[in-house]
Amino acid sequence: MKGDWLDVLGRNFKRQIILCCWHSGFAISTNRMRWFQRQPIPSTLTPPTPLGGDQTLILGFLGGFEPWDDESRGVRKLAIKIDAMKLPNVHVETLENRKRDLAIKLIQNTFDHDQNGFLDDWERNSARLILYGQSLGGAAVVEISHELKRMGVPILLTVQIDSVALVYDDHIIPSNVKRAANLFQNDGWILQGQDKIEPEDSNKTKVIANIRFDYRDKNVDMSSLSWERRLFSTPHVKMDADPEVWATVEQMILSEIVDNTDQIFARDKSLALPSAPSGKVTPHQQERRNAQCLIAMQGVSAEGCEDKGS
């Protein structure tokens, strides 16, 4: 009982520290954010609205106070990479985690085929939607999923990357989500990702993975990051810069929407499924293989894999 009380107290204390840090960061960067707000948004990724039938919309949500088009962040990098593949009937865009109302409007416009301002049963049921997000963007994915459930809109896949929830719960995945995945680290003292997601209804939602990444002794190339992010190179920041994390997310998304994934994975060595490990392997190597096996086998373990799905 005492341990539970201390755990709650510790979590609340950490939450207050996180809020203070974010508010401080907001105050420091106010002028920068005002500059962004004055700029036009010439997105090359913005999908046409409405989309025709059998079209898939992928929305990525950035964390913190990051602008929607910050190409130094993993969410945006992945969106640009998928867009460059020119996959038929696939459209991808990124948004700020604070712009949840904008996300709902974009989704409504995208699947409102007759543009009458209302999603009928056919439009809702034919929607093909994938959501992914990092940090506060991961929590936004869950919040938006709940809103879409109230609207009756299904979601093919949600992926949370080191999801951090300051206001609402980000571990219960609503029943309108078909498949969900969660990637996290718990090495940081202040910022730790959600370590386990669970389905609201296990008959309707399959949680394909809760995958932990270990950064206690893992080196990640941070040279392309700003000096501020390198200065505070916490595990949370390292995870956003970790190419293995984003290769895993990419494989999850592509496995959901592309029929010829074997050809895509063959072209991109970062997505190749490794052979079963022989001899001693590092925890990082095993974690990586676990993730790829879970994806490739649709949540069923394969040789050399440790099933960490739920």
N, C-alpha and C positions, 0 to 999 in steps of 0.2 A: 504494500500500500504506500509506504513511504517512498519507495523507488519510483512508483508511478507518479506521485505528486512531484518529485524532483524532476522527473523527465518532462512533465508538463511545464513546470516553472522554467526549465532550461530552454525549451522550445519557444516559450513566450519571450524570454529574454533575448534569444537570438533573433526572433522576429522584430523586436523593437530596434535592435542594432541594425538589421537589414533596412528597415524603414528609414532610420536616421541616415544611413549611408546613401540610400537612394535619393532622399530629399536633399541631402547635401550635394550629391552629384547633379541633381536637377538645378539647384541654385547656381552652381558653378557654370553649368552649361546653358543657362537661360538664353544668353545672347546667341549662342550657336543654334539653339532650337528655333528661336525667332527667325533666324536667317533661313533655316530649312522651311519654315512655314510660309515664307514669302516667295519661295521658289515654285515655278511650275513643276508638274509631275509628268515628264516626258517618258513614261515607262514603255520600254520595248516589249514587256512581257504581258501587258494588260490584255486579258482575253476579250474577244468580241462578245457582246451580249445582245440577244440571247444566243446560247449555243444550240446547235441542232441536236437531233437524237443521237444516242450512243457517243456522246462527248464526255470527256472526263475533265473536271476542274480540280487542280491541286493548289491549295493555299498554304503558304508558310508564314509563320508569325515569329518576328524577331523579339528578343528579350529586352529588358531594361527600358531605357529611353532611346534606343537605337532607331534611326530613321528607317523607313520601309525599304530604301534602296542602298543600304550600307553593304557594299560588296566585300568588306573585310570580314563579315560574319558568315558563319556556316550556313544559316538558313538561306541567305541570298545567293551564296555561292552555289548551293545545290540547285536552287531554282534556275539559275542561269545555265548550269550544266544540263539539266533535264530539258530545258527549252531548246538548247543547241542541238539536241538529238533529233529534233523535228519529228517527234513521234506523231503518227496520225491520230487526230481526234483527241489530242491531249493539250491542255492549256494550263499554264502555271503562272502564279503571281505571288508576291510577298506583301505583307501588311505589318504595321506596327501593332503590338499586342494591345495597345490602348484603343485601337480603332475597331472595336468589336461590332459596333453598330454599322460601320462601313462594310465590314465583312458580311454581315447578314444581308445588307442591301445588295452587295455584289452577288451573293449566292442567289438571292431572289431574282435579280435581273438576269442572271446567267441561265436559269432554268425556267423562266417565265416565257415559254416559247411564243405565246400569242400576245405577250406584252400588255396584258390587261391589268397588271398590278396585283395579280392574285395567282398563287400556285394551286392549281387544281390537283385532283388525285393522280392523274396520269403524269403531270409534271413533277410532282413530288416523288412518285415511285420510280420514275425514270432517271432521277438525278444520280450522277456518278461523281462523288465528291471524296477527296482525300485531304486531310488536315494534318499538318505537322508544325511543331514549334519548339523553341529552345528557351529555357529559363521561364520568365514570365510569359513568354510566348507559348510554352508547353501548357501552362495553367490556363491560358486563354483558349487553347484548343478544347479543353474539357468544358469550360464555361460556354463556349459557342456551341459545342455539341449538345449540351443541355437545352439551350435555346432552340436549336434546330429540332430537337425531339418534340418540344412543345408545338413546333410548326409542322411536325409530321414528315420532316426531311431525313432520309436515311444517309448514312456515311459509310463508305467502303472501308476506310482505314484511318485511324489516328495514330500518330507517333509523337511521343513526348521525349524531349532530350533534356535531361537534367532539369526537370520541371520544378519551378519554385512558385508556391502559392502563398501570397501574403494576405489575401482577403477571403478567398473561397476555397472549397475543397477540390483537389485535383486528382484524387485517387479512385473515385467511383466513376466508371465509364458508363454512360447512359445506354439504354437498350436499343437505340437507333443506330449505334455503331456496330458494324459487322465484325471487324477485327481491330485490335488495339495492341500497341507495343510501347514499351517504356525503357529508355536507356538512362542510366543515372550513375553518379558517383556519390560516395558518402565520406570522402577523405577531408573535405573542407570543414573547418570549425563553424563558420557562419553559414555559408551557402552549401547546402546539400540538396541533391535532387530527390524528388519523390521516389522512395525505394520500392514501392509495390502498388500497382494499379489492380483493381478488381472490377469485375463486371457487375452492373446493377442486376442483370439477368443473364446467367450463364448459358441459358438456352438460346439466347439471341446474339450474344457477344462472345467472341473468342479472344482471350488475351494470349497472344502468341509468344510474348517474351517480356520478362522483367530482367534486363541485362545490366549487371554492374561492371563499370570500368574502374580500374585501380590506378591511381596516379601517385601513389606513395613513392615509387621509384621509377616511374615511366617518364622518359624524356619526350617532349613535344616541341616541335619547331615553332617558336614564337616570333621569329625575326620579322615577319610581315605585319605584326601588330603594332599599334601605337605604343609610345613609351609608357603611357599611363597604364595600359593593359599589361604590358610586360612588367611594370613595377609591381602590380598587384596580380602576379601570376598564380592565382589560387587554382585549386583543382577544377573549380567551376569554369574559370577562363580557359584552362588547358583543355577541358573537354570540348569546348566550342571550337578550339583550334585543332583538334585531333582528327586527322584524315580518316582514321579507322572508324570513328563514330559516324562520320557522314557517308562513308562508303556503305556502312551497314544500313543507314536510313535510306540511302539511294536504292539499295537492293530490295528493301522492304517495299518501297513504293513501286519500283519497276515490276516486281513479282506480282503485284496486285493488278497491274494494268496492261502489261505487255505479254503477248502470247509467245514470242520468240526470244524469251529471256536468255536462252543458252547462247544465242548469237551476240547479244549485247554484253553478257558477262565475259565471253571469249575475247571481245575487243578491248574490254577494260580490265586489266590485270588486277586492279584494286578490288574487283568484285568476284574474282575467281574463287571457287570453293576449294579450300586446301585439301590435300589428301590426308587420310587418317594419320595422326601424329605417331611417330615411333620414338621410343626412348623417352627421355625427360623433356618436358615442354614447360615453358614459363606460364604463369597464370595469365599473362596478356595473350599469349598464343592460344591457350585453351578457351579464353573468353571470346576471342575473335572467331574461333571455329564454332563454338557453341552458337553464337549469333547467326552465322551463316548457315549452319545446319538447321536451326529452327526455321529460318526463312525458306531455305531450299526445300525442306521436307514438310512445310506448312505446319510447323509446330510439333512434328514427330521426330524423335531422336534418331540419329543415324550412327554408323560406326565411328568411333572416336569422339562422339559427342556426349555431353552431359545435358540432359533435358532440363532447361530452366524456365520453360513456359509454364503457364498455369491453365 
